[in-house]
Amino acid sequence: MKSVILKDGAGNPQGVIREVAGGERLYDRSGASIATYRRNVDFTYDNNGTRFGSGNRLAGLVEDQD
């Protein structure tokens, strides 16, 4: 399973993007799921299943969680 650690300008970890079946999922520093990107439809969804935007927007969402 592939993971990408997202860091702020000072190098502090802010979140992790992990591959999951059918796409990728963003987790915050505490390990809570924030959003999911689904490759088959090319949309990003929040945890309630609401479409957040087209394409993979996970990396831009981690800063919004502070």
Buried (B, 14 or more C-beta within 10 A) or exposed (E): EEEEEBEEEEEEEBBBBBEEEEBBBBBBBEEEEBBBBBEEEEBBBBEEEEEBEEEBBBBBBBEEBE
